[in-house]
């Protein structure tokens, strides 16, 4: 019997109002293994109603910071007890290796614990004034948060949005991708088990239309946070603008990875493989454009191709597997179209390509000789496809890296400290990794420029987005005020 994943609204799992469902696939077996509630505009409205009531009338925004932190840590404890179940759902639903899913669960738990403590321990600012006044800032919750999360990191990206939202006293409605509803639905149920008040975390399942579009367009929503494609992000921004809801958008990427001639090649190859082939390349931060200095190009490429071909491909539940299928038939077709177009554009596939056996599998693929105008070079493929170019000078490397409409992240590998700082400053990207990849400190800003998004989240940047900063001005010396007023009149 297939599993069912409903909405989680107002503290209980419920079906859609009209009883509608959609099928949930296992991309490795290419079998339908579950059904999920197909959200309608009415379902979106009742999820927002629940969150609105929990914010306007419930205890959550009015809890002390320590009490709110304790409740969120309690949810993190419950998640740890259900870690295997959460990871199993992500691997079944999305196809990523189980070890990576367990890593994602740990990161998800860390998101909740970090933001619970961050809001508890945070202080407002005091602004000294010489006019007989005392001024300070407060950071109160904004209200109801609509969060739309992607399918490539189903649980982790959802918690990246939910954790700061609820930590700062907001209530939220999270809509996971229709491709991967399972783990987020379980998270909503675990919030009930952890005894969070009803309506603090609501899960709305369904497709972008009507569920997602109705959620974002609801004028009772105070904040919208979205991770997904740049095209969809523009629609989300336009919809939220109709009721002046601030947005945080983390969108597409076409990350540059620069390997200088003084790089530690063992380290550079290791991270280059992780940067484009982890999660089968389905990472917005993927290092999908690789630039290698001419003096080390041949040696680096030989090692890179050998490492790519050495990735163990197979069942994502096999502990030996490091690389598996793409997340859906629709996405497999998209990635395949880019790979099939390489020859027509004059490029060469050095290794990899499409597995022609009916599986939704594209091998770790390395491409060279593509013109800089080719679609596979300029557009986000979101798969295990790396395009490689060589460069001769630092200026050329920086120019090539910045020659994109995206600006989410970049990497550079060098043992020259001055060059590392110099190039990092010149790269047009929200995050620059030097001699590493995918390392996160939750205090730092996360987001991109250009078509990679709007705004930043993380640490105090999340505080700024998920709260309404307030200035409080108090008169403490009336005598000084009178002196200031007299001087003002004289002028």
C-alpha positions as CSV (number, residue, x, y, z in Angstrom):
1,X,0.0,0.0,0.0
2,X,1.4,3.4,-1.0
3,X,2.2,6.0,1.7
4,X,0.2,9.2,1.9
5,X,1.5,12.6,2.7
6,X,-1.1,15.2,3.5
7,X,-0.9,18.8,4.4
8,X,-0.1,19.7,8.0
9,X,-2.4,22.6,9.0
10,X,-3.2,23.9,12.4
11,X,-1.5,21.0,14.2
12,X,-2.9,18.0,12.3
13,X,-2.3,16.2,9.0
14,X,-5.2,16.7,6.7
15,X,-6.2,15.9,3.1
16,X,-7.0,18.5,0.5
17,X,-10.4,20.1,0.7
18,X,-11.4,18.5,-2.6
19,X,-9.6,15.2,-1.8
20,X,-7.2,15.7,-4.7
21,X,-3.8,13.9,-4.7
22,X,-0.7,13.6,-6.9
23,X,1.8,10.8,-7.4
24,X,5.2,10.8,-5.7
25,X,8.0,9.0,-7.5
26,X,11.2,7.2,-6.5
27,X,13.7,8.3,-9.2
28,X,16.0,5.4,-8.8
29,X,13.4,2.6,-9.2
30,X,11.2,4.8,-11.4
31,X,8.2,3.7,-9.4
32,X,5.4,5.6,-7.8
33,X,5.7,4.9,-4.0
34,X,3.4,7.5,-2.4
35,X,0.6,9.9,-2.9
36,X,0.5,13.5,-1.6
37,X,-2.3,16.0,-1.1
38,X,-2.8,18.3,-4.1
39,X,-3.1,21.7,-2.6
40,X,-5.8,24.1,-4.0
41,X,-6.2,27.8,-3.5
42,X,-8.6,26.9,-0.7
43,X,-6.0,24.8,1.0
44,X,-3.5,27.6,0.7
45,X,-6.0,30.0,2.3
46,X,-6.7,27.7,5.3
47,X,-2.9,27.2,5.8
48,X,-2.4,31.0,5.9
49,X,-5.5,31.3,8.2
50,X,-3.9,28.9,10.6
51,X,-0.6,30.7,10.6
52,X,-2.3,34.1,10.9
53,X,-4.3,33.0,13.9
54,X,-1.3,31.4,15.5
55,X,0.6,34.7,15.1
56,X,-2.2,37.1,16.0
57,X,-3.8,35.2,18.8
58,X,-1.5,32.3,19.8
59,X,1.4,32.2,22.3
60,X,4.3,31.8,19.9
61,X,5.2,35.4,19.2
62,X,4.6,36.3,22.9
63,X,6.9,33.7,24.3
64,X,10.1,34.8,25.9
65,X,13.2,34.2,23.9
66,X,14.5,31.5,26.1
67,X,11.2,29.6,26.1
68,X,11.0,29.9,22.3
69,X,14.6,28.6,22.0
70,X,13.8,25.7,24.3
71,X,10.8,24.7,22.1
72,X,12.9,24.8,19.0
73,X,15.6,22.7,20.6
74,X,12.9,20.2,21.5
75,X,12.0,20.0,17.9
76,X,15.6,19.4,17.0
77,X,15.8,16.6,19.6
78,X,12.7,14.9,18.0
79,X,14.3,15.3,14.5
80,X,17.5,13.5,15.8
81,X,15.4,10.6,17.0
82,X,13.8,10.4,13.6
83,X,17.0,11.0,11.6
84,X,17.0,7.7,9.8
85,X,13.3,8.1,8.8
86,X,13.9,11.7,7.5
87,X,17.0,10.6,5.5
88,X,15.2,7.5,4.1
89,X,12.4,9.7,2.9
90,X,14.8,12.1,1.1
91,X,16.8,9.3,-0.5
92,X,13.6,7.5,-1.6
93,X,12.0,10.7,-2.8
94,X,14.9,12.4,-4.4
95,X,17.5,9.7,-5.2
96,X,20.5,11.1,-3.4
97,X,22.9,8.7,-1.6
98,X,21.7,7.9,1.9
99,X,24.9,9.1,3.5
100,X,24.4,12.5,1.9
101,X,20.8,12.5,3.2
102,X,22.0,11.8,6.7
103,X,24.4,14.7,6.3
104,X,21.5,16.9,5.3
105,X,19.4,15.8,8.3
106,X,22.3,16.8,10.6
107,X,22.6,20.2,8.8
108,X,18.8,20.6,9.2
109,X,19.0,20.0,13.0
110,X,21.9,22.5,13.2
111,X,19.8,25.1,11.4
112,X,17.2,24.9,14.2
113,X,19.6,24.8,17.0
114,X,21.7,27.7,15.6
115,X,18.7,30.1,15.1
116,X,17.1,29.1,18.4
117,X,20.3,30.3,20.2
118,X,20.9,33.2,17.9
119,X,17.6,34.9,18.6
120,X,17.8,34.0,22.3
121,X,21.2,35.6,22.8
122,X,20.9,38.5,20.4
123,X,20.9,42.1,21.7
124,X,19.4,45.2,20.1
125,X,21.5,48.3,19.6
126,X,21.7,51.5,21.7
127,X,22.2,54.9,20.0
128,X,23.7,57.5,22.3
129,X,22.3,61.0,21.8
130,X,23.4,64.4,23.1
131,X,19.9,65.8,23.1
132,X,18.6,64.4,26.3
133,X,17.2,61.2,24.7
134,X,17.9,57.5,24.9
135,X,17.3,55.5,21.7
136,X,17.4,51.8,21.2
137,X,16.3,49.2,18.7
138,X,13.9,46.2,19.0
139,X,13.4,43.4,16.6
140,X,9.9,42.0,16.7
141,X,8.5,39.2,14.5
142,X,7.2,40.3,11.1
143,X,4.1,38.0,11.1
144,X,3.3,35.2,8.7
145,X,6.1,33.8,6.5
146,X,5.4,32.0,3.2
147,X,8.3,29.7,2.4
148,X,8.8,27.8,-0.9
149,X,11.6,25.3,-0.9
150,X,13.2,23.2,-3.7
151,X,13.5,19.6,-4.4
152,X,17.3,19.2,-4.5
153,X,17.8,19.4,-0.7
154,X,14.2,18.8,0.4
155,X,14.6,18.9,4.2
156,X,17.7,21.0,4.6
157,X,16.5,23.9,2.4
158,X,13.1,23.9,4.1
159,X,14.7,24.2,7.5
160,X,17.0,27.0,6.4
161,X,13.8,29.0,5.9
162,X,11.6,27.7,8.7
163,X,14.3,27.9,11.5
164,X,15.0,31.6,11.5
165,X,11.4,32.4,10.7
166,X,10.0,30.7,13.8
167,X,13.0,31.5,16.0
168,X,12.2,35.2,15.6
169,X,8.6,34.6,16.6
170,X,6.9,34.3,13.2
171,X,4.6,31.6,12.1
172,X,5.0,30.0,8.7
173,X,3.6,28.0,5.8
174,X,6.1,26.0,4.0
175,X,5.4,24.6,0.5
176,X,7.9,21.9,-0.5
177,X,8.4,21.0,-4.1
178,X,5.8,18.7,-5.6
179,X,8.6,16.4,-6.5
180,X,9.8,15.9,-2.9
181,X,7.0,16.4,-0.3
182,X,7.8,13.5,2.0
183,X,10.5,14.7,4.5
184,X,9.0,18.2,5.0
185,X,5.6,16.7,5.7
186,X,7.2,14.5,8.3
187,X,8.9,17.6,9.7
188,X,5.5,19.2,10.1
189,X,4.3,16.2,12.0
190,X,7.4,16.1,14.2
191,X,6.6,19.7,15.2
192,X,3.3,18.4,16.6
193,X,5.2,15.7,18.4
194,X,7.6,18.4,19.8
195,X,4.5,20.2,21.1
196,X,4.9,23.4,19.1
197,X,1.7,25.4,19.2
198,X,-0.7,24.6,16.3
199,X,-0.2,26.9,13.3
200,X,3.4,27.7,14.0
201,X,4.6,25.3,11.2
202,X,2.1,24.5,8.5
203,X,3.0,22.4,5.5
204,X,1.1,22.9,2.2
205,X,1.7,20.3,-0.5
206,X,0.9,20.7,-4.2
207,X,2.2,22.2,-7.4
208,X,3.4,25.7,-8.0
209,X,-0.1,26.5,-9.4
210,X,-2.4,26.8,-7.7
211,X,-0.9,26.0,-4.3
212,X,2.3,28.0,-4.4
213,X,1.0,30.9,-6.4
214,X,-2.1,31.2,-4.1
215,X,0.2,31.1,-1.0
216,X,2.5,33.8,-2.2
217,X,-0.3,36.1,-3.4
218,X,-2.2,36.0,-0.1
219,X,-2.2,39.5,1.3
220,X,-2.2,38.1,4.8
221,X,1.4,36.9,4.2
222,X,4.1,39.3,5.6
223,X,7.3,37.8,4.2
224,X,8.1,35.5,1.3
225,X,11.2,33.4,1.0
226,X,11.8,31.3,-2.1
227,X,14.5,29.0,-3.4
228,X,14.3,27.8,-7.0
229,X,14.8,28.8,-10.6
230,X,15.4,32.4,-11.6
231,X,12.3,32.4,-13.9
232,X,10.0,31.3,-11.1
233,X,11.7,33.7,-8.7
234,X,10.7,36.6,-10.9
235,X,7.0,35.5,-10.8
236,X,7.2,35.1,-7.0
237,X,8.7,38.6,-6.6
238,X,6.0,40.2,-8.8
239,X,3.2,38.4,-6.9
240,X,4.5,39.4,-3.5
241,X,5.0,43.0,-4.7
242,X,1.2,43.2,-5.2
243,X,0.7,43.3,-1.4
244,X,4.2,44.8,-0.6
245,X,5.5,41.7,1.1
246,X,9.3,41.7,1.3
247,X,11.0,38.8,-0.5
248,X,14.2,36.8,-0.1
249,X,15.1,35.0,-3.3
250,X,17.9,32.4,-3.7
251,X,17.8,31.5,-7.3
252,X,20.0,29.9,-10.0
253,X,23.7,29.7,-10.4
254,X,26.5,28.9,-12.8
255,X,29.3,28.8,-10.4
256,X,32.9,29.4,-11.5
257,X,35.7,27.2,-10.2
258,X,39.2,28.7,-10.9
259,X,42.3,26.5,-10.5
260,X,45.6,28.5,-10.6
261,X,48.9,27.0,-11.5
262,X,50.1,27.1,-7.9
263,X,47.1,25.2,-6.6
264,X,47.5,22.0,-4.5
265,X,46.1,19.8,-7.3
266,X,45.1,16.9,-5.0
267,X,42.9,19.3,-3.0
268,X,41.6,21.1,-6.1
269,X,40.6,17.9,-7.8
270,X,38.9,16.6,-4.7
271,X,36.8,19.7,-4.3
272,X,36.1,20.1,-8.0
273,X,34.6,16.7,-8.1
274,X,32.4,17.5,-5.0
275,X,31.4,20.9,-6.5
276,X,29.9,19.5,-9.7
277,X,29.1,15.8,-9.0
278,X,27.8,15.8,-5.4
279,X,24.0,15.3,-5.4
280,X,24.4,14.4,-9.1
281,X,25.1,18.0,-9.8
282,X,21.7,19.2,-8.6
283,X,23.1,22.0,-6.5
284,X,22.6,25.7,-7.2
285,X,26.1,26.2,-5.9
286,X,27.7,23.7,-8.3
287,X,31.0,24.6,-9.8
288,X,29.7,24.0,-13.3
289,X,32.2,26.3,-15.1
290,X,35.8,25.1,-14.5
291,X,38.7,27.3,-15.4
292,X,42.2,25.8,-15.3
293,X,45.5,27.6,-15.7
294,X,47.4,26.4,-18.8
295,X,50.6,25.2,-17.1
296,X,48.6,22.6,-15.0
297,X,45.7,22.0,-17.4
298,X,46.8,18.6,-18.7
299,X,47.8,17.2,-15.3
300,X,44.7,18.5,-13.6
301,X,42.3,17.2,-16.3
302,X,43.8,13.8,-16.2
303,X,43.3,13.6,-12.5
304,X,39.8,15.2,-12.6
305,X,38.5,12.8,-15.3
306,X,40.0,9.8,-13.4
307,X,38.2,10.9,-10.2
308,X,34.9,11.5,-12.1
309,X,35.0,8.1,-13.6
310,X,35.9,6.5,-10.3
311,X,32.6,7.7,-8.6
312,X,30.6,4.6,-7.6
313,X,27.2,4.8,-9.3
314,X,24.2,2.8,-8.1
315,X,21.4,2.3,-5.7
316,X,21.4,5.3,-3.4
317,X,20.8,3.1,-0.4
318,X,24.0,1.1,-1.1
319,X,26.7,2.5,1.3
320,X,29.3,2.4,-1.5
321,X,27.2,4.7,-3.8
322,X,28.5,8.2,-4.2
323,X,26.5,9.1,-7.4
324,X,23.0,8.2,-8.4
325,X,20.0,9.2,-10.6
326,X,18.5,12.5,-11.3
327,X,15.5,13.5,-9.3
328,X,12.8,13.1,-11.9
329,X,12.1,12.1,-15.5
330,X,11.3,15.8,-16.4
331,X,14.7,16.9,-15.1
332,X,16.5,14.0,-16.7
333,X,15.1,15.0,-20.1
334,X,16.2,18.6,-19.5
335,X,19.8,17.7,-18.6
336,X,19.9,15.2,-21.5
337,X,18.9,17.9,-23.9
338,X,22.0,19.9,-22.9
339,X,24.3,17.0,-23.2
340,X,22.9,16.0,-26.6
341,X,23.4,19.5,-27.9
342,X,27.2,19.6,-27.1
343,X,28.3,18.2,-30.4
344,X,26.1,20.6,-32.4
345,X,27.8,23.5,-30.6
346,X,31.3,22.2,-31.3
347,X,32.1,20.9,-27.9
348,X,33.7,17.5,-26.9
349,X,32.4,15.2,-24.2
350,X,35.6,13.8,-22.6
351,X,33.9,11.5,-20.2
352,X,30.3,10.7,-19.1
353,X,27.1,11.2,-21.0
354,X,23.6,9.8,-20.9
355,X,23.0,6.2,-19.7
356,X,20.8,4.7,-22.4
357,X,19.1,2.0,-20.4
358,X,15.9,3.7,-19.2
359,X,17.3,4.9,-16.0
360,X,17.2,8.7,-15.2
361,X,20.9,8.7,-15.1
362,X,23.5,11.0,-16.6
363,X,27.1,10.0,-15.8
364,X,29.6,12.5,-14.4
365,X,30.2,14.5,-17.6
366,X,33.2,16.7,-18.5
367,X,33.0,18.9,-21.6
368,X,35.6,21.0,-23.4
369,X,35.9,23.2,-26.4
370,X,32.5,24.8,-26.1
371,X,32.1,28.3,-27.4
372,X,31.4,30.9,-24.7
373,X,28.0,31.5,-26.3
374,X,26.8,27.9,-26.1
375,X,23.7,27.1,-24.0
376,X,25.5,24.5,-22.0
377,X,28.2,27.0,-21.1
378,X,25.9,30.0,-20.3
379,X,22.7,28.4,-18.8
380,X,22.2,26.6,-15.6
381,X,22.0,22.8,-16.4
382,X,21.5,21.7,-12.8
383,X,23.1,18.4,-13.4
384,X,26.4,16.5,-13.4
385,X,27.8,18.4,-16.4
386,X,31.1,20.4,-16.1
387,X,32.3,22.7,-18.9
388,X,36.0,23.3,-18.8
389,X,38.2,26.1,-20.2
390,X,41.8,27.0,-19.8
391,X,43.2,30.5,-19.0
392,X,46.6,32.2,-19.0
393,X,46.4,35.2,-16.7
394,X,44.7,36.2,-13.5
395,X,42.7,39.0,-15.3
396,X,41.5,36.5,-17.9
397,X,40.3,34.1,-15.2
398,X,38.4,36.8,-13.3
399,X,36.8,38.0,-16.6
400,X,35.7,34.5,-17.5
401,X,34.3,33.9,-14.1
402,X,32.3,37.1,-14.0
403,X,31.0,36.7,-17.6
404,X,27.6,35.4,-16.5
405,X,24.2,36.8,-15.5
406,X,24.4,34.7,-12.4
407,X,26.4,35.5,-9.2
408,X,25.7,33.0,-6.5
409,X,29.1,31.6,-5.7
410,X,32.6,30.9,-7.0
411,X,35.7,28.9,-6.0
412,X,39.4,29.5,-6.4
413,X,42.3,27.3,-5.7
414,X,45.8,28.8,-5.1
415,X,48.5,28.6,-2.5
416,X,49.3,32.3,-3.0
417,X,47.7,34.2,-0.1
418,X,47.7,37.6,-1.8
419,X,46.2,36.2,-4.9
420,X,43.5,34.5,-2.9
421,X,42.4,37.7,-1.3
422,X,42.8,39.8,-4.5
423,X,40.8,37.4,-6.7
424,X,38.1,36.8,-4.1
425,X,37.4,40.6,-3.9
426,X,37.1,40.8,-7.7
427,X,34.7,37.9,-8.2
428,X,31.0,38.9,-8.5
429,X,29.4,36.3,-6.3
430,X,27.6,36.1,-3.0
431,X,30.0,33.4,-1.6
432,X,33.6,32.7,-2.6
433,X,35.3,29.6,-1.4
434,X,39.1,29.4,-1.3
435,X,40.6,26.0,-1.5
436,X,37.3,24.4,-0.4
437,X,33.6,24.1,-1.2
438,X,30.2,23.9,0.5
439,X,31.5,25.0,3.9
440,X,28.9,27.1,5.8
441,X,29.0,29.2,8.9
442,X,25.4,30.1,9.7
443,X,26.4,33.5,10.8
444,X,27.5,34.6,7.4
445,X,25.4,36.2,4.6
446,X,24.0,33.7,2.0
447,X,22.5,34.8,-1.3
448,X,23.6,36.0,-4.8
449,X,23.6,38.8,-7.2
450,X,22.1,39.2,-10.7
451,X,19.9,36.4,-11.7
452,X,21.0,34.5,-8.6
453,X,18.6,36.3,-6.3
454,X,17.6,39.2,-4.1
455,X,18.6,39.6,-0.4
456,X,20.7,37.6,2.1
457,X,19.9,35.2,4.8
458,X,22.0,33.8,7.7
459,X,22.8,35.2,11.1
460,X,21.8,38.8,11.5
461,X,20.8,38.9,7.9
462,X,18.0,36.5,8.6
463,X,17.1,38.6,11.6
464,X,16.8,41.7,9.4
465,X,14.5,39.9,7.0
466,X,12.3,38.0,9.4
467,X,11.7,40.9,11.8
468,X,10.3,44.4,11.8
469,X,13.1,46.6,13.4
470,X,11.7,49.3,15.6
471,X,13.4,52.4,17.0
472,X,12.3,53.4,20.5
473,X,13.2,57.0,21.4
474,X,12.8,58.1,25.1
475,X,13.2,61.6,26.5
476,X,15.4,61.4,29.7
477,X,16.5,65.0,30.2
478,X,13.8,67.7,29.5
479,X,16.2,70.5,30.3
480,X,18.5,69.5,27.4
481,X,15.5,69.4,25.1
482,X,14.5,72.9,26.1
483,X,18.0,74.1,25.4
484,X,18.0,72.5,22.0
485,X,14.6,74.0,21.2
486,X,15.8,77.5,22.1
487,X,18.8,77.1,19.9
488,X,16.6,75.9,17.0
489,X,14.5,79.0,17.3
490,X,17.5,81.3,17.3
491,X,18.6,79.8,14.0
